[in-house]
C-alpha cells in the first residue's frame, strides 16, 4: 500500500485558502468576514485575509463586494475612518 505524501498545488491551495477562520478557542468562525492588518511602521502595506466561509460574504462582482475590497485595501495601506464633526449638523 502506497501513501501519497505530496499533495498537488491545487489541493494545497484549496486546503489552505478555503478553511473558515478559527476563533481564539479553536471553533470555526463563520461571523468574521475579513481580517485586515495596518501598514508597518517601515512603510510596508498591511494584509487582507477574506474568510471565504463567512456567512456575510457578498456575492462576487456586486457593488457590496467591490466596496468591501476597496474599504479593506484602504485600511491595509493606511487610511482610517474620518471622524464626523459634531458641529456639522448631520
Protein Blocks (a to p, Z undefined) as FASTA:
>chain_A
ZZdfbdcfklmmmmmmmcccddfkopacfkbmbdcddddfkopacdddddfkbckbcceh
iaklmmmmmmmmmmmnopacddddfkloZZ
